[in-house]
Amino acid sequence: MDRFDDWEMRLDTFIQKRMKTPIKWGKHDCCLFACDAIVMMTGIDVAEHFRGKYSNKDEAYQLLAEYAGGGLEETVELIAATHAMTEIQQPFASRGDIVLSNVPTAIGLDLPSLGIVGMSNQICAAGLFELQHFELDRGERFWRI
């Protein structure tokens, strides 16, 4: 997957615009936030299958199960394989990479959540009222975009 030449500016602008956006299932949740960032950096929508098909947590989890036979992690693995996104180790993660981490989520639990490594080399993820930021060591799995 190739990034646009100006992907850094696009990513920075995208994150700034979403900074104060509250979670909304099917519009701005952990998965779609990360996938929207991929669209901004590459023009490729890896979440096309999911858009417009859910509007709450239960529908989201059901769609993940139908798509990849499991939860978020299995879905990310399938999307990564389909789009040649290489898994990398945390020390090599950098801006624009996708990250799966167990962090406090919008539903109030530490569950797998999808985010992106932002311009400050921190994990950016959708939160209840605004984007959340975490240190990279909170990430469990990373994929190069």
N, C-alpha and C positions, 0 to 999 in steps of 0.2 A: 504494500500500500504506500503510495507516494504522497508526500505532503506538498502543499503549495509552497512556492518560494517564499512567500510572506506569511507562513504559517504562525510564526511567533507573534506577529502583530495581530493576526486574526484570533489567536488563542487568548491573548491578553484582552482584546476588546470584548470577546465573548464572555470571559470570566467577569470583567467589570460590569457588563450589562446584566449578568445573572446574580451579582453579589447579594442583592437584597430580595431575591425571589423566593417566596415560600414554596414548600413542596406542594405539588398537585399531581396525584397519581395520573399517569397517562399523558402528562404534559411536561412536568418538571419534577422528576423523581431521580433517584440515584442512577438508574440505568439510562434514562433518556438524557440526563445532563451529560454523562460521559459520551453517549452516542452523538449528541448534538455537537459536542466539542470535536469529535472525529469528523463530522460533516464539515465543520468550519475549517478544519485543517486540511482535509483531503477532497471534499466534495462527494464522498461516498457515505451513504446512509446504511450503516450496518444494522439499524433497528427498524428497517422498513416493515418487516414482518409484524412488528408489535404496535406500530403507530395507529391510534384510533381504535384499538381493540380492548382497552381496559380503562377503568376509571376509579378503581379502588384496589386495596392491597390483595384481597382474595382473588379478584380477577387477574391481577398481575402474576401472582404465584401460580395460578392455574395455567396461564399462558406459558410461563416458563416451563412448567411440567410437560405441557403438550409439545413444546418446541424441542426440548433437549432431554426429556425423560427425567428431569431432576429439578434443581433449583437454580439460583443465580450462577453459581460456580460452573455448573455443567453447561449452562447457556453461553457463558462467556467463553468457555473452552471451545464449544462448537462454532461460535462466531469467529473466534480467533483462527481456528483451523480453516474455516471457509474463506477468510479474507487474508490469509498468510500473515497474520500478526504473530510475530515471534515472541515467545515467553522469554523474559530476561530475569536476572537476579537483582535484588534490591540495590546492591551497590552500583549497578550500572543503569538504574532507572534515571530518567531525566525528563525535563519539561515535555509535555505532550504525550507521555506514555499513560496507558490505562492501568489502573490499580484496583485490585480487589482487597478489601481490608475489613476487619471486624472492628467497627467503630460505633459509637452511639448513633443510632439511626432515627429517622423521623417517627418511627413507631415506639421509640423509647427503650429499645433493647440494643445490646451489642450484637449485631448480626452482620452477615456478609453484606457489604455495600460496595458499589462501583463508583469510582471517582477517576480523576485525572491528575497527573502531576502538573501543578500550575507553574507560573513564571517564577515564583519564589522557591521552587523546588520543594513545595509542600503538597500534600494530598488535598485536593479540593473536591468536596462532595456536597450533594444537595442536603440541606438540613430543614428542619421544621419551619423556620422563619427566614433563613438566609443560608448562604453557602457556609459550610464548615471547613476548617483547615486543620490538618493533622501533620505531624512529622512523618517523614518517609518510613521510619522504622515501624510505624503502625500498619504498613502495607504487608500483605502476605504473598500476593502474586502480582506480577507486573508483565505487561505486554507492550512491545514497541509498535508504535503506529508509523 
